[in-house]
Amino acid sequence: MSFRVNVAPSAREQVRSIGLWWLTHREKAPTLFEDELARALTLLAEAPQLGARVRSRRAEVRRLLLRASGYHVY
């Protein structure tokens, strides 16, 4: 079973900004962040329990590290 992964508007803006930075500053791997994020979102659709639990007043929140780029997906 596959789940739908929603990306909040504020997160989409952060993704655009980070992706642009990688394109501009990472000559040897300009799409590393976007590629890694795409793989993570695909994994989360298949296994939403991935990642470490983090404290939140809202529903359960998990954090998944994008190892190559050093960013987290919440």
C-alpha positions as CSV (number, residue, x, y, z in Angstrom):
1,M,0.0,0.0,0.0
2,S,1.3,3.4,-0.9
3,F,0.5,6.6,0.9
4,R,0.2,10.2,-0.3
5,V,3.0,12.4,0.8
6,N,2.0,16.1,1.2
7,V,4.5,18.9,1.1
8,A,3.5,22.0,2.9
9,P,3.7,25.3,0.9
10,S,6.4,26.7,3.3
11,A,8.4,23.4,2.8
12,R,8.0,23.7,-1.0
13,E,9.6,27.2,-0.8
14,Q,12.5,25.8,1.3
15,V,13.0,23.0,-1.2
16,R,13.2,25.5,-4.1
17,S,15.7,27.7,-2.2
18,I,17.9,24.7,-1.2
19,G,17.7,23.2,-4.7
20,L,18.8,26.5,-6.2
21,W,21.7,26.8,-3.8
22,W,22.9,23.3,-4.7
23,L,22.6,24.1,-8.4
24,T,24.6,27.2,-8.0
25,H,27.2,26.1,-5.4
26,R,27.7,22.3,-5.9
27,E,29.4,22.0,-9.3
28,K,30.1,18.2,-9.0
29,A,26.6,17.3,-7.7
30,P,24.2,20.1,-8.6
31,T,21.1,17.9,-8.3
32,L,22.1,15.8,-5.2
33,F,19.6,17.5,-2.9
34,E,16.7,17.2,-5.2
35,D,17.5,13.6,-6.1
36,E,17.9,12.6,-2.5
37,L,14.7,14.3,-1.5
38,A,12.8,12.6,-4.3
39,R,14.1,9.2,-3.1
40,A,13.1,10.0,0.5
41,L,9.6,11.1,-0.5
42,T,9.2,7.8,-2.5
43,L,10.4,5.8,0.5
44,L,8.0,7.7,2.9
45,A,5.1,7.0,0.6
46,E,5.9,3.3,1.0
47,A,7.0,3.3,4.6
48,P,5.7,6.3,6.6
49,Q,7.1,4.9,9.8
50,L,10.7,5.7,8.7
51,G,12.7,8.2,10.6
52,A,13.1,9.0,14.2
53,R,10.2,10.2,16.3
54,V,10.4,13.8,17.5
55,R,8.4,15.6,20.1
56,S,5.4,17.6,18.8
57,R,2.2,18.9,20.2
58,R,0.6,17.8,16.9
59,A,0.1,14.3,15.6
60,E,3.1,12.0,15.5
61,V,6.1,13.7,13.7
62,R,9.1,11.9,12.4
63,R,12.4,13.2,11.1
64,L,14.3,11.5,8.3
65,L,17.9,12.5,7.6
66,L,19.0,13.0,4.0
67,R,22.5,11.8,4.7
68,A,24.3,13.0,1.5
69,S,23.0,16.6,1.8
70,G,22.6,16.8,5.5
71,Y,19.0,18.1,5.5
72,H,16.1,16.6,7.4
73,V,12.6,15.8,6.2
74,Y,9.8,16.1,8.8
